[in-house]
Amino acid sequence: MTAMRIFVWYLTIAAVFAMSSSCQQPKGDLPCIDVRRNYPEKELLLTDIAEVSYLHLNSDDDAYLYKGGINSIAKNTVVVYDNSSGSVLFFSKDGSPKSRFNRRGRGGGEYLGTLRVIYDELADEVFVVNFGSGAFSDFVQVYSSTGEHKRRISLPGVDIGFAISFDEQSLLVYDSRFETMRNMEKLGITSFSVEYDHSPFFLISKTDGAILNYIELPHKDMVLSLDDNNTSWFPPTRVIKSPEGVYLCNPETDTVFHYSKDKILSPVICKTPLVDALDPMVVLNNCVDAGGYQFLEMISLVKGDKRRYSEYFVRDKTTGEIFRQKLLLPEYKGKELFLGTFGRNLDYENGTYFQLDLLELKQAYNENRLSGKLKELVATLKEDDNNVFVMVQFK
């Protein structure tokens, strides 16, 4: 990074934080977690901080068995992408099958694979972010919930690292060309040549893909990997839906921002020390802000190690207390849950969920470690059935 770019970056950070502090934040410092500190562990019963229910996606019809997880949750519909077959499956909120389609292929109106499935229930439009056609994911196919192809949204020169429904008119897209090309260069696949002249976060029209607005976050030129073999790289969770907008994670600058539906950007929480000041590198992987708490995931990148080392923290927004997560589900004795962002449906603005492995549940049932409604549900399921979800609505 040149001296001029560093100077501009610091000016940008100062401007954003000053604007956000005056318009959005209460007086006082921005909440910050120091990952060098030894925070105490604290138990939280999930039922004390949230309304909890259980969801099983019915699979009496084998066509609705799947491998994978939830991709989108709408008011009345749960959408799953089956990684094994390429089918997109639709269930009602009580778990009953509604419809399905499979348009996997290489022809017009098809997808080879998918990074994301987004469902706009009001318009009955399914946005499938294509993956696997080449170096970049640069188009989105749009279908009805019965598989009727409506249109293709092309985004040439873009690598869609993530997309999410922002409002009725637009998708929020994260263009990951920068980190993709830098990591390809580390592997010797290409020479790095991408330079951003704008933010990689932007809004596009759901109708034709036209760019509607860039979201300018403070930026820092660095890659979240440690060695030439690319073994310690991971794609951070850049975007999470909130009821009022989206949370945007900028791990290179150790900060999570909130971007409201009124187009106001404000910092929410930060991490210290700087990501590249630690060995091993510790990366802030976004924040789930729900009810009276902020749930954070920190990922340590260990040189030469492909495994993911996560630590989970909670910040009590009322007291400011920070502690290590230990979430317990009273009806599942001995089961500890962690609320992070990996594997989470990031398009679900009204809550979160946990996926419980059915084979583990059956074992817990046989060991008499289940109780209440969870025990009643597991007793009715076959061992080759779909998994069970714990649906969470924070108080």
C-alpha positions in Angstrom: 0.0 0.0 0.0 1.4 3.4 -1.0 1.8 6.2 1.6 -1.0 8.1 -0.2 -3.4 5.2 0.0 -2.6 4.6 3.7 -3.3 8.3 4.3 -6.6 8.1 2.4 -7.5 4.9 4.3 -7.0 6.5 7.7 -9.0 9.6 6.6 -11.8 7.3 5.5 -11.9 5.4 8.8 -11.9 8.6 10.7 -14.7 10.1 8.6 -16.9 7.0 8.9 -16.4 6.6 12.6 -17.0 10.3 13.2 -20.2 10.2 11.2 -21.4 7.0 12.8 -20.6 8.2 16.3 -22.5 11.4 16.0 -25.5 9.9 14.2 -25.8 6.3 15.4 -23.7 5.5 18.4 -24.3 6.5 22.0 -21.6 8.6 23.6 -18.5 6.6 24.5 -16.0 4.3 22.7 -17.0 1.8 20.1 -17.3 -1.7 21.8 -14.2 -3.6 21.2 -13.0 -7.1 22.1 -9.3 -7.7 22.9 -8.5 -11.2 21.8 -5.4 -11.2 24.0 -7.5 -11.2 27.2 -8.6 -14.4 28.9 -12.3 -13.8 29.1 -14.2 -16.1 31.5 -16.6 -18.7 30.2 -20.3 -18.2 31.1 -23.2 -20.6 30.7 -26.3 -19.4 28.9 -29.5 -21.5 28.6 -30.8 -20.9 25.1 -34.3 -21.0 26.4 -33.6 -18.1 28.8 -32.6 -15.7 26.0 -34.8 -16.9 23.1 -37.9 -18.6 22.1 -36.9 -22.1 20.9 -38.8 -24.5 18.6 -37.8 -27.6 16.5 -38.2 -28.0 12.8 -37.9 -31.3 10.8 -38.2 -31.0 7.1 -40.5 -33.9 6.1 -38.9 -36.6 3.9 -41.7 -39.2 3.5 -41.1 -38.6 -0.2 -37.4 -39.6 -0.9 -37.2 -36.7 -3.3 -37.1 -34.4 -0.3 -34.1 -36.1 1.3 -31.1 -33.9 1.0 -27.5 -33.3 2.0 -26.7 -29.8 3.1 -28.6 -27.2 5.1 -31.0 -24.4 4.9 -30.3 -21.7 2.2 -33.1 -19.3 2.7 -35.9 -18.7 5.2 -38.9 -16.6 4.2 -42.1 -15.7 6.1 -43.8 -19.0 5.1 -41.1 -21.0 3.4 -37.8 -22.8 4.1 -35.5 -23.4 1.1 -32.8 -26.0 1.0 -30.2 -26.8 -1.7 -29.3 -30.5 -2.0 -25.6 -30.6 -2.6 -25.8 -34.2 -3.9 -28.4 -33.8 -6.6 -28.4 -30.0 -7.2 -32.1 -29.8 -6.4 -33.7 -26.7 -4.8 -36.3 -27.9 -2.3 -39.2 -25.8 -0.7 -40.9 -26.6 2.6 -43.5 -24.9 4.6 -42.7 -23.6 8.1 -44.2 -26.8 9.6 -41.8 -28.9 7.5 -44.2 -30.1 4.9 -42.8 -30.3 1.3 -44.2 -27.7 -1.1 -42.3 -27.9 -4.4 -38.9 -28.6 -5.9 -36.9 -28.2 -9.1 -33.5 -29.1 -10.5 -32.0 -27.0 -13.3 -28.4 -28.2 -12.8 -26.5 -28.4 -16.1 -24.4 -26.4 -18.6 -27.2 -25.2 -20.9 -29.1 -21.9 -21.1 -31.3 -21.3 -18.0 -29.2 -23.7 -15.9 -26.7 -23.6 -13.1 -23.6 -25.8 -12.7 -23.6 -25.5 -9.0 -24.5 -22.8 -6.5 -22.9 -20.6 -3.9 -26.2 -19.2 -2.6 -30.0 -19.6 -3.1 -32.1 -16.6 -2.2 -35.8 -16.7 -2.1 -38.0 -13.6 -2.6 -41.3 -15.0 -1.4 -43.4 -11.9 -2.3 -42.4 -12.1 -5.9 -41.9 -15.9 -5.9 -38.4 -15.5 -7.4 -35.5 -17.8 -6.6 -32.0 -16.3 -7.1 -29.4 -19.0 -7.7 -25.9 -17.7 -7.6 -24.0 -19.9 -10.1 -20.7 -21.6 -9.1 -18.3 -23.7 -11.1 -18.5 -22.3 -14.6 -15.0 -21.0 -14.5 -12.6 -18.9 -12.4 -15.4 -16.5 -11.3 -19.1 -16.7 -10.3 -20.4 -13.9 -12.4 -24.1 -14.6 -13.0 -27.3 -15.3 -11.2 -30.2 -17.4 -12.5 -33.7 -16.5 -11.5 -36.6 -19.0 -11.3 -40.0 -19.4 -9.8 -40.4 -21.9 -6.9 -41.6 -24.5 -9.4 -38.4 -24.1 -11.6 -39.7 -21.8 -14.4 -36.7 -19.9 -15.7 -37.4 -16.2 -15.6 -34.1 -14.5 -16.5 -30.4 -14.4 -16.1 -28.6 -11.6 -14.3 -25.0 -11.3 -15.6 -22.3 -9.4 -13.7 -19.3 -9.4 -16.0 -16.0 -8.7 -14.3 -17.4 -9.7 -10.9 -16.7 -12.7 -8.7 -19.8 -13.1 -6.5 -18.3 -14.2 -3.2 -21.6 -13.6 -1.5 -25.1 -12.2 -2.2 -28.1 -11.5 0.0 -31.5 -10.0 -0.4 -31.3 -6.4 0.8 -34.9 -5.2 0.0 -37.7 -5.8 -2.5 -35.7 -4.1 -5.3 -32.1 -5.1 -4.7 -29.5 -7.7 -3.8 -26.4 -6.9 -1.9 -23.3 -8.4 -3.5 -19.8 -8.9 -2.3 -17.2 -9.0 -5.1 -14.4 -11.2 -4.0 -12.1 -10.7 -7.1 -9.5 -9.1 -4.9 -9.0 -11.9 -2.4 -9.6 -14.6 -5.1 -6.9 -13.2 -7.4 -4.4 -12.6 -4.6 -4.8 -16.2 -3.4 -4.6 -17.6 -7.0 -1.4 -15.6 -7.3 0.0 -17.3 -4.1 -0.7 -20.7 -5.8 1.1 -19.5 -9.0 -2.1 -19.7 -11.1 -2.0 -16.1 -12.2 -0.3 -12.8 -11.7 -2.3 -10.4 -9.4 -3.7 -7.5 -11.4 -7.0 -6.5 -9.8 -7.2 -3.1 -8.1 -10.4 -1.8 -6.8 -11.4 1.8 -7.6 -14.6 1.3 -5.6 -15.9 -0.8 -2.7 -16.4 -4.5 -3.3 -19.8 -4.2 -1.5 -22.6 -2.9 -3.7 -26.3 -3.1 -4.4 -27.7 -4.4 -7.7 -31.2 -4.5 -9.2 -33.0 -7.7 -8.8 -34.5 -7.1 -12.3 -31.4 -6.6 -14.5 -28.3 -6.5 -12.3 -27.7 -2.8 -12.7 -25.5 -1.4 -9.9 -27.6 0.9 -7.7 -25.2 1.9 -5.0 -21.6 1.3 -3.7 -21.1 0.9 0.0 -17.8 2.4 0.8 -16.1 0.8 3.8 -12.6 1.6 5.1 -10.2 -0.7 3.2 -6.8 -2.2 3.9 -4.7 -4.1 1.3 -4.0 -7.5 2.8 -4.9 -11.2 2.2 -6.2 -13.4 4.9 -3.7 -16.2 4.3 -0.3 -17.1 5.6 1.7 -19.2 3.2 2.3 -19.9 -0.5 0.4 -23.2 -0.4 -2.8 -21.3 0.5 -3.4 -23.8 3.3 -4.5 -21.2 5.9 -6.9 -19.2 3.8 -10.7 -19.1 4.4 -13.5 -16.9 3.0 -14.7 -14.7 5.9 -18.4 -14.1 6.5 -18.8 -10.7 4.9 -22.5 -10.2 5.1 -25.3 -11.1 7.6 -28.9 -9.9 7.3 -30.4 -7.8 10.2 -34.1 -6.7 10.6 -33.0 -3.1 9.8 -30.4 -3.8 7.1 -27.2 -5.9 7.0 -24.0 -6.4 9.0 -20.9 -6.0 6.9 -17.7 -7.5 8.2 -14.3 -6.0 7.2 -11.9 -8.3 9.0 -8.9 -6.6 7.3 -9.7 -3.6 9.5 -11.0 -5.6 12.4 -14.5 -3.9 12.3 -18.1 -4.9 11.8 -20.4 -2.2 10.4 -24.2 -1.9 10.1 -25.6 -0.7 6.8 -29.3 0.3 7.3 -32.1 0.3 4.8 -31.8 4.0 4.9 -28.3 3.7 3.5 -26.6 4.8 6.7 -23.2 3.1 7.6 -22.2 2.8 11.2 -19.5 0.8 13.1 -21.0 -1.8 15.5 -18.0 -3.5 17.2 -14.3 -4.0 16.6 -11.4 -6.3 17.5 -8.0 -5.5 18.8 -5.1 -5.9 18.2 -4.9 -5.5 14.4 -5.4 -8.8 12.5 -1.8 -8.8 11.1 -0.2 -8.0 14.5 -0.8 -11.4 15.9 0.8 -14.8 15.4 -1.2 -16.8 14.8 -3.4 -14.4 12.9 -6.8 -14.0 14.5 -9.7 -12.9 12.3 -13.0 -11.3 13.3 -15.6 -13.3 11.4 -18.6 -11.0 11.6 -21.1 -10.6 14.5 -24.6 -11.8 15.2 -26.4 -9.0 17.0 -29.6 -10.4 18.5 -31.7 -9.5 21.5 -29.5 -8.2 24.3 -26.3 -9.8 23.1 -23.7 -9.7 20.4 -22.3 -13.1 19.4 -18.8 -13.1 17.8 -16.6 -15.7 16.2 -12.8 -15.3 16.0 -10.8 -17.6 13.7 -7.1 -18.4 14.2 -5.1 -19.0 11.1 -2.2 -21.4 11.8 0.5 -21.5 9.2 0.4 -24.7 7.2 -2.8 -26.0 8.8 -6.0 -26.3 6.9 -8.2 -26.7 10.0 -10.5 -24.0 11.2 -9.8 -22.9 14.8 -12.8 -20.9 16.1 -13.4 -19.2 19.4 -16.8 -17.9 20.3 -17.6 -14.9 22.5 -20.7 -13.0 23.7 -21.0 -9.4 24.6 -23.9 -8.3 26.9 -25.1 -5.1 25.3 -26.6 -3.8 28.6 -23.6 -4.3 30.9 -20.8 -4.4 28.3 -19.5 -7.7 29.8 -17.6 -10.0 27.4 -17.3 -13.7 28.0 -16.7 -17.0 26.2 -19.8 -18.7 24.8 -21.3 -21.8 26.4 -24.9 -22.1 25.1 -26.9 -25.0 26.5 -30.1 -26.6 25.3 -32.0 -27.9 28.3 -33.8 -30.6 26.3 -30.5 -32.0 25.1 -28.3 -33.0 28.0 -24.6 -32.7 27.4 -25.0 -30.8 24.1 -23.0 -27.5 23.8 -23.9 -25.1 21.0 -21.9 -22.3 19.5 -23.5 -19.3 17.8 -21.1 -18.1 15.0 -21.5 -17.5 11.3 -20.1 -20.6 9.7 -22.9 -22.8 8.3 -25.5 -20.3 9.4 -28.4 -19.1 7.1 -27.1 -15.5 6.7 -30.4 -14.4 5.0 -32.6 -15.0 8.1 -33.1 -11.6 9.6 -35.5 -12.6 12.4 -33.4 -15.2 14.3 -31.0 -18.0 13.8 -30.9 -21.8 13.9 -28.7 -24.7 14.8 -28.7 -28.0 12.8 -28.6 -31.1 15.0 -27.2 -34.3 13.4 -29.9 -37.0 13.5 -27.5 -39.9 14.2 -26.2 -38.0 17.2 -29.7 -37.3 18.3 -30.7 -41.0 18.0 -27.7 -41.9 20.2 -28.6 -39.3 22.7 -32.2 -40.6 22.7 -31.0 -44.1 23.4 -28.9 -42.8 26.3 -31.9 -40.9 27.7 -30.3 -37.5 27.2 -33.2 -36.0 25.4 -36.4 -34.6 27.0 -39.6 -32.7 26.2 -40.6 -31.9 22.6 -37.1 -32.7 21.2 -37.4 -36.3 22.6 -40.9 -36.6 21.2 -39.8 -35.5 17.7 -36.7 -37.7 17.5 -38.7 -40.8 18.6 -40.8 -40.4 15.3 -37.8 -40.2 12.9 -36.0 -42.9 11.0 -32.2 -43.0 11.2 -31.8 -42.1 7.4 -34.1 -39.1 7.8 -33.3 -35.4 7.4 -31.6 -33.6 10.3 -33.4 -31.5 13.0 -33.2 -27.8 13.3 -33.4 -25.7 16.5 -35.2 -22.5 15.4 -34.3 -19.5 17.6 -36.1 -16.2 18.0 -34.2 -14.0 20.4 -36.2 -12.1 23.1 
